[in-house]
């Protein structure tokens, strides 16, 4: 048996257009679909009839959510209590127009959530995190407040010493660390 591996060119990215959908395993298609409809405003759309498993397709905001029923999810998850809402966990994020309204509506629905604020150069982003019926994290934010800057546009300021002594730059601490790492990698390659 021969396996042929084709390497993608490091100079040219794949010809992608946009995010099409996110697929999620769920215990109950009905419960999850109801959540994505009533809480997040997604709409049921037709899914191919050739599928031989229970699922649902939903769509809104330019993306789809494909639910795939797997009632045995509990077999893999030994946690009986709801897991803590941790903003640093895997999650999907949606932009909103009014974070305050999102929080009020979640309170009205009796949903648990946590909030966080990210600040960069005096610009604040409000975030709200909560779980869907299967424990997947959802974030609602006003993230468009922070401009999207390519790392190449960030000025490089070499650090000396530890991370704690680093001087913040206009592009933020992590961007500066990444630029320094890239510079060091480039110097290692050139020697």
N, C-alpha and C positions, 0 to 999 in steps of 0.2 A: 504494500500500500504506500503510495507516494502522496505526501501532502505538500501542496504548493502554497507558499506564503508570499503574498504580494504586499510590499511595503508602500505606504502612502508617502508621497513626497513631503519632506519637511518644509518645503517652500510654498506649497499650495494647499490651502484648506479644502475640505470637501465642499461641494456646491450646495450648501444648505440655504433654505429660505427663511424658516422660522420654526418655532416649537409647534408641533402638531398636536400631541396629546401626552398625557401622563397616565400610565396604567397602574391601578391599585388593586391589590388583593383585598377582599373584604369577606367578613363572615356572612353578611346578609346584603344582597344587592338592593333589596327594598329599603332597608334602613339607611344604607349609605347614599343611595340615590335621593332619598327624601332629604337627607342632610345637605347634599350639594345643591339640590333644588331650592329648599326653603331658607337655608342659611346663606349660601353663596350666590344664589340666583342663576344656577345652570339650568339648562333645558334639555329634556330627553330628546335624543335624535335617533333615527333609524340605524340599527346595526345589522350587518350582514346576517341573513337567515342561515347561512351555511355553518355558522358556529355551533358546535355540539356541546357547549357548556353554558351555564347560566351567567349572564352578565348584562351590562347596560352601558350605553354611550351617552354622555352628556356634553353639551357645548355652550360656551359663552366667552366673551372677552377675547375672541380670537384663538382660543385653545380648547381642546377636548379633554375630558376625563373619561377613561375607560375603566369600568368596574368589572372585576372578575371574581365571581363567588368562589370562595374556598372555605367551607365551614370548619375545616380542620386547623385553621390558623391557631386556635387555642392550644392545640397539641404542641406547637413550637414555642408558645409564649407561656412561661411558667408564672408570670406576674398576675396575681389575682386582683390586686388593687389597681386603680387607674395610675398610670405612670406620671411622674411629675412633668409639668410643662417646662421644658428647658429650651430657651431660645437658641442654644448652640447645638441642638439636635437637627437631624435631617428635616427639611420642611419645604413646602411650596409657598410662594409669596404672591400676594395680589395687591396691586396698587389701589388706593381708594381716594375719595374726595374729602372725606370728613372722618378722622379717626375718633373724635368724640362721639359721633353718631354710631359708629361701629361698636364702641364700648357700651353705649346705652342699649342698643339692640341685643347685644350678647347678654347683658344683665337681664333684660326683659325675658329672654329665652331660658334664663337660668343656667347659662353656660359658664364654666370655669375658664378664666383666661389670665395671662400675665402680660404686663406691659414692659417696654424698654424704650430708652431714648438713646439715639446715636447722635453724636455731635462732631462736626468737622468744620473747622474755621468759622465758628459761630452759626453754622447752619444746623438745624435740628431735624431729625427724622423720628417720628413717633411710630412705634411698632406694637402690635397686639398679637399674641400667640395663643392658640387653643388647639384642641384635638378634634378630629372627626370621630365617628363611632368606632373605628378600628384602631384609634390611637395615632393616626398620621397627623403630624403637626401642620397647621395652617398659620401663616402670618398675613396680617393685613397691615399695610403701612402707607406712609406718604413719602416713599423712597425717592421719588423723582425730585425731591428737594435738593439732593446731593447730585452735582453734575457728574457725568461719566467722563473720566479723564484717562486716556491711554497712559500706561506707565512710562512710555517714551516721552511724554510731555512733562513728566515730573523731574524737577531738578534733583541731581544726585548730590547728597551731602554725606561724605564718608563718616562712619561712626568710629569712635574710639572707646574701647572698654566694653562694658556690658550694655544690654538692651535698655536698662533703666537710665543710663546716662545719655542716651541718644537724643539729639535735638530734633524736634518735630519739623517737618518741611511742609510746604503748601499742599503736597499730595498725601500727607499722612505717614504715620510711622511704618505701617506694614509695607506700603509701597516703597518707602526708602530702603527697608530691609531687603525687599525683593530686588531692587535696582542694584544694591551693593552685592548681593549674591550673584546676580547676572554678571556684573563687572568682574568679580573674582573668577567666575567660571570662564569668562572670555580671556582673562589673563592666563589662566592655567592652560587653556587650549593653545595660546600663542607661544608658549615656551616649550 
